[in-house]
Amino acid sequence: MFYNLCYNILHMFSENRKFLISSAIIGVFIFAGGFAGGYYFGKDRGVDIERVNLLNKETDIITASSTVDFAPFWKAWNILNERYVSNKDLPGDQERVWGAISGLANSMGDPYTAFFPPAELKSFEETISGEFSGVGMEVGTRDKSIVVISPLKDTPAYKAGIKAGDRILKIDEAPTNDMSVEKAVGLIRGKKGTTVALSIWRDGLKEPLDIKIVRETIQIPTIDTEKRPDGIFVVKLYSFTATSPNLFREALRDFVLSGDDKLLIDLRGNPGGYLEASVDMASWFLPAGKVVVREDAGKNSEGTVYRSKGYNIFNDKLKLVILVNKGSASASEILAGALSEHGVAKLIGEKTFGKGSVQELIKITPEASLKVTIARWLTPNGLSISEGGLKPEVEVIPTDEDIKNNRDPVMEKAIELLLNNK
């Protein structure tokens, strides 16, 4: 019998689950993609606290070190107060404190560690709700450049021809060299109906592309399915949202009912999302207790291991391939890495993006938060996803000619392997 469990097993699991955000959606669409990153809210830390007088207000602060000399900071503060001249309105004391914290976060040299003052935190919280105004793409950083991880299907960015791997040189004439992800996102986001101008560098071109995109309300797509005449069942997964596990379960139910044994999961251009969604999906293919992903929290912590829930409805007769490319990131890499390393699936396509860090969102004040990288994701075999991504077993890279002729050699190779794997 092809299936270990019957169709009814697909209805056993609760509709309500808790999820950890594995990559943030920030403005244009960052699951910072996730995400896979992972956002943990409200985690307490054991730290030393002392009372200090800051801006004429008694405030609790963390004692960083008795050897740290804050005198240069206060000297610079006083010099700016007394000597700086401008014909513009100067920022208030609180705005300068926010700026100082932002600089402290930026000094870590990590594009995913950032400070959100009140206005930016409100924007962040709006976008992780799953609907926002923007152009519909995830961006990250690579070699100190703002890089498109992936445009979302049928969004303004997708329709404008934005591609995974594009480097954004300018946003409305603002150069992006050494710009933070959050700053770039803030510039790209905007009111529905307004226009943002992007200067794009794409490998293989001799000069940058200037692309203008009209912002729209973005709704995150999730999943499409197709039963092909050749007996291959295709699941195209666009993101790992809170609803993805239930939709994926329904897709697997349709696959079971089709009577086929050949499954293709397309994760190309999927920037990730919720960690728990990737663990839940992997659990349909792995026995209980098998490692899906490891969290490396550094030398001061044992980290966490996320294991399969053991739904495991398929036996070894299942033929499964997963398509990936440089737009596959975060939770996509977790799912692909787990199923590949456990020998359940074969990866086909291009090397993945390599977004495998965990961020925690910590309240600094009731209106401001710090997003800080606290761990990195490792595959079951210990491969750091952040260090170069996943390399597929079968590498297929579409050429410009393929794209021009709407040919998909990755899909063609996957179909060939599935049909010939008797």
C-alpha positions in Angstrom: 0.0 0.0 0.0 1.5 3.3 -1.1 0.3 5.4 2.0 1.0 4.5 5.6 -2.1 6.2 6.7 -5.4 6.8 5.0 -6.9 10.1 3.8 -8.6 10.7 7.2 -5.3 11.2 9.0 -5.0 14.5 7.2 -7.9 15.8 9.3 -6.5 14.9 12.7 -4.6 18.0 13.3 -5.8 21.2 15.0 -6.5 24.3 12.9 -4.9 26.5 15.7 -1.2 26.4 16.1 1.4 28.8 17.4 4.1 30.0 15.1 7.5 31.7 15.4 8.1 34.2 12.7 11.1 32.9 10.8 11.8 35.9 8.6 10.3 39.4 8.9 8.0 41.0 6.5 9.2 44.6 6.5 7.7 47.0 4.1 8.3 45.8 0.6 8.0 42.2 1.9 10.7 40.9 4.1 10.4 37.6 6.0 13.6 39.1 7.4 12.9 36.6 5.3 12.0 35.3 6.3 12.9 34.8 7.2 14.7 31.4 8.2 15.0 33.9 10.9 12.7 33.5 14.0 11.1 36.3 16.0 10.6 35.7 19.7 8.5 38.3 21.5 8.8 39.3 25.2 11.6 37.0 26.2 13.1 38.0 29.6 16.9 38.2 30.1 18.8 38.1 33.3 20.8 41.4 33.3 22.2 43.9 35.8 20.2 47.0 36.1 21.1 50.4 37.6 19.4 53.7 38.0 20.9 56.6 36.0 19.9 60.2 35.2 19.3 60.4 31.4 18.0 63.6 29.8 16.9 64.8 33.3 14.8 61.6 33.8 15.7 58.8 36.2 15.8 55.6 34.0 16.7 52.0 34.3 19.6 50.9 32.0 21.6 47.7 31.6 25.2 47.9 32.9 27.3 46.9 29.9 30.7 46.9 31.6 32.5 48.8 34.4 35.3 49.5 31.9 33.2 51.3 29.3 33.9 55.0 29.2 30.8 56.9 28.2 32.5 60.3 28.5 33.2 60.6 24.7 29.5 60.1 24.0 28.4 62.8 26.4 31.1 65.1 25.2 29.9 64.7 21.6 26.3 65.2 22.8 27.2 68.5 24.5 29.3 69.7 21.5 26.4 69.1 19.2 24.0 70.9 21.6 26.3 73.9 21.9 28.0 74.3 18.6 26.0 72.7 15.8 24.4 75.2 13.4 21.7 74.4 10.8 19.0 76.2 8.9 16.8 73.2 9.5 14.8 72.2 12.5 17.1 70.1 14.8 16.0 66.7 16.1 14.9 66.7 19.7 16.7 64.9 22.5 14.6 61.8 22.2 15.1 61.6 18.4 18.9 61.8 19.1 18.7 58.9 21.6 16.9 56.9 18.9 19.7 57.7 16.5 22.3 56.7 19.0 20.6 53.3 19.6 20.3 52.8 15.8 24.1 53.5 15.5 24.8 50.9 18.2 22.7 48.3 16.4 24.4 49.1 13.1 27.8 48.7 14.7 27.2 44.9 15.0 27.7 44.7 11.2 24.6 42.5 10.9 22.0 43.6 8.4 19.2 41.9 10.3 19.9 43.6 13.7 18.2 46.9 13.8 16.4 49.4 16.0 12.8 50.4 15.5 11.8 53.8 17.0 8.1 54.3 17.4 7.2 55.2 13.8 9.2 52.4 12.3 8.0 49.9 14.8 4.4 50.7 13.9 5.2 50.1 10.3 6.9 46.8 11.1 3.9 45.6 13.1 1.5 46.5 10.3 3.5 44.6 7.7 3.9 41.4 9.7 0.1 41.2 9.8 0.3 40.0 6.2 -1.1 42.9 4.2 0.6 46.2 3.5 1.2 48.8 0.7 4.4 48.4 -1.3 5.8 46.7 -4.4 5.8 43.1 -3.3 9.3 41.8 -3.0 11.7 40.6 -0.3 15.1 42.3 0.0 18.2 41.5 2.0 21.9 42.4 2.0 24.9 40.8 0.3 28.3 42.3 0.2 27.0 45.5 1.7 24.5 45.8 -1.2 20.7 45.8 -1.1 19.7 42.6 -3.0 16.3 41.3 -4.1 15.7 37.9 -2.6 12.5 37.4 -4.5 9.6 39.3 -6.0 6.2 37.8 -5.1 3.9 36.4 -7.8 1.6 38.9 -9.5 2.8 41.9 -7.4 3.9 45.2 -8.9 7.6 44.2 -8.5 6.9 40.9 -10.3 5.0 42.6 -13.1 7.7 45.2 -13.5 10.3 42.5 -14.2 12.2 42.6 -10.9 14.2 39.3 -10.5 15.9 37.5 -7.7 19.5 38.6 -7.4 18.9 42.1 -8.7 21.0 44.7 -6.8 19.2 47.9 -5.9 21.7 50.8 -6.5 19.3 53.7 -5.9 15.9 54.2 -4.4 14.4 57.5 -5.7 17.9 58.8 -6.3 19.1 57.8 -2.8 22.2 55.6 -3.1 22.0 52.3 -1.2 25.6 51.6 -0.6 26.0 50.7 3.1 22.2 51.3 3.5 20.5 49.1 6.1 17.7 46.8 5.0 15.2 48.7 7.2 16.2 52.0 5.6 15.8 50.6 2.1 12.4 49.1 3.0 11.3 52.4 4.5 12.1 54.2 1.2 10.5 51.5 -1.0 7.3 51.4 1.0 4.7 54.0 0.5 1.1 54.9 0.0 -0.9 52.9 -2.5 -0.9 54.6 -5.9 2.4 56.4 -5.5 5.5 55.6 -7.5 9.0 54.5 -6.4 11.9 54.6 -8.8 14.6 51.9 -8.6 18.0 51.7 -10.2 18.8 48.0 -10.7 22.1 46.3 -11.5 21.6 42.8 -13.0 24.4 40.4 -13.8 25.0 40.2 -17.5 23.9 43.7 -18.3 26.3 46.5 -19.2 24.4 49.3 -17.5 21.8 49.7 -14.7 18.1 49.4 -15.3 15.8 52.2 -14.2 12.4 50.8 -13.2 9.5 52.8 -11.9 6.9 50.8 -9.9 3.5 52.0 -8.7 2.8 50.8 -5.1 -0.2 48.7 -4.4 -1.8 46.9 -1.4 0.2 43.6 -1.1 -1.5 40.4 -0.1 0.9 37.5 0.4 0.2 34.6 -1.9 0.5 31.1 -0.4 0.0 28.0 -2.6 -1.1 26.6 -6.0 -1.5 23.0 -7.0 -1.6 21.1 -10.3 -2.3 17.5 -11.3 -0.3 17.0 -14.5 -1.4 14.4 -17.2 1.9 12.5 -16.7 1.0 11.6 -13.1 3.1 14.3 -11.4 1.4 16.3 -8.7 2.9 19.8 -8.4 2.7 22.0 -5.2 3.9 25.6 -5.8 4.5 27.2 -2.4 5.0 31.0 -2.4 5.4 31.7 1.3 5.3 30.2 4.8 2.5 32.1 6.4 0.4 31.2 9.4 -2.2 29.6 7.1 0.4 27.6 5.0 0.4 24.4 7.1 -3.3 23.9 6.7 -3.2 24.8 3.0 -0.3 22.4 2.5 -2.2 19.6 4.3 -5.1 20.2 1.9 -2.7 20.0 -1.0 -1.3 16.7 0.3 -4.9 15.4 0.7 -5.5 16.1 -3.0 -2.2 14.4 -3.8 -3.3 11.3 -1.8 -6.7 11.2 -3.6 -5.0 11.5 -7.0 -3.5 8.1 -6.5 -0.2 9.3 -7.9 3.2 8.6 -6.2 5.2 11.4 -7.8 5.3 14.8 -6.0 7.0 18.0 -7.0 7.3 20.9 -4.5 8.3 24.2 -6.1 10.0 26.5 -3.6 11.6 28.8 -6.2 11.2 32.4 -5.3 9.8 31.5 -1.9 11.4 33.9 0.7 10.3 32.0 3.7 8.2 33.0 6.7 7.1 31.1 9.8 9.6 28.6 11.2 6.8 26.5 12.7 5.2 26.2 9.2 8.4 24.6 7.8 8.6 22.2 10.7 4.9 21.2 10.3 5.3 20.6 6.6 8.5 18.5 7.0 6.6 16.4 9.6 4.4 14.9 6.8 7.5 13.2 5.4 9.6 12.4 8.5 9.2 10.0 11.5 8.6 11.5 14.9 11.8 12.9 16.5 13.8 13.3 13.3 15.7 16.6 13.3 14.2 19.3 11.0 16.5 22.2 11.9 19.0 23.1 14.7 19.2 26.5 16.3 22.8 27.5 17.1 22.7 30.2 19.7 26.5 30.4 20.1 28.9 29.2 22.8 26.8 30.6 25.7 23.8 28.5 24.9 23.0 24.9 24.0 20.5 26.1 21.3 17.3 24.3 20.3 16.6 21.4 18.1 13.3 21.4 16.2 12.0 17.8 15.5 9.4 16.2 13.2 5.9 15.9 14.7 5.8 12.5 13.0 2.7 12.8 10.7 4.9 10.7 8.3 2.1 9.4 6.0 4.3 8.3 3.1 6.5 5.3 2.7 9.7 4.9 0.7 7.8 4.5 -2.6 7.1 8.2 -2.7 9.1 10.0 -5.4 9.7 13.6 -4.3 11.7 16.4 -5.8 12.0 20.0 -4.6 12.8 22.9 -6.9 15.0 25.7 -5.4 16.8 28.8 -6.7 18.5 31.9 -5.4 15.1 33.3 -4.4 14.5 30.4 -2.0 15.3 31.6 1.5 14.7 31.1 5.2 11.9 28.6 5.9 12.2 27.4 2.3 15.8 26.4 3.1 14.8 24.7 6.3 12.2 22.5 4.6 14.4 21.8 1.6 17.5 21.1 3.7 15.6 18.7 6.1 14.0 16.6 3.4 17.2 16.5 1.3 19.5 15.5 4.1 17.1 12.8 5.4 17.0 11.3 1.9 13.3 12.0 1.3 13.7 14.5 -1.5 16.2 15.5 -4.2 16.9 19.2 -4.7 17.0 20.5 -8.2 17.8 24.0 -9.5 20.1 26.8 -8.2 21.9 27.4 -5.0 19.6 29.0 -2.4 19.9 32.5 -0.9 21.3 31.6 2.5 19.1 33.4 5.0 19.4 31.4 8.1 19.5 33.6 11.2 17.1 34.1 14.1 16.0 37.5 15.3 14.4 38.4 18.6 12.2 41.5 18.8 12.8 43.1 22.3 10.9 46.0 23.7 13.2 48.9 24.6 10.3 51.2 25.5 6.5 50.5 25.1 6.8 52.3 21.7 10.3 51.2 20.5 11.9 47.8 19.9 15.3 46.3 19.1 15.5 43.4 16.6 18.7 41.5 17.3 20.2 38.3 15.8 20.4 35.7 18.6 21.0 32.5 16.7 21.6 30.8 13.3 19.9 27.9 11.7 21.7 24.7 10.9 20.4 21.8 8.8 20.1 18.3 10.5 23.7 17.5 9.4 25.0 20.8 10.9 25.3 22.9 7.7 24.9 26.6 8.5 22.3 27.9 6.1 23.6 31.5 6.4 27.0 30.4 5.0 26.3 30.1 1.4 22.8 28.5 1.3 22.0 25.0 0.0 23.5 23.5 -3.1 21.1 21.2 -5.0 22.0 17.7 -5.9 21.1 18.5 -9.5 22.1 22.0 -10.5 20.2 23.5 -13.4 20.6 27.3 -14.1 18.2 28.8 -16.6 19.9 30.9 -19.3 18.8 34.2 -20.7 17.7 32.4 -23.8 15.5 30.1 -21.6 13.9 33.1 -19.9 13.3 34.9 -23.2 11.6 31.8 -24.7 9.6 31.1 -21.5 11.4 27.8 -21.1 11.8 26.2 -17.7 14.7 23.8 -17.8 14.5 23.3 -14.0 11.0 22.0 -14.2 11.9 20.0 -17.3 14.7 18.3 -15.5 12.6 17.5 -12.4 9.9 15.9 -14.6 12.5 13.9 -16.4 13.9 12.5 -13.1 10.5 11.8 -11.7 9.2 9.9 -14.8 12.5 7.9 -15.1 12.6 7.0 -11.4 10.6 3.8 -11.7 
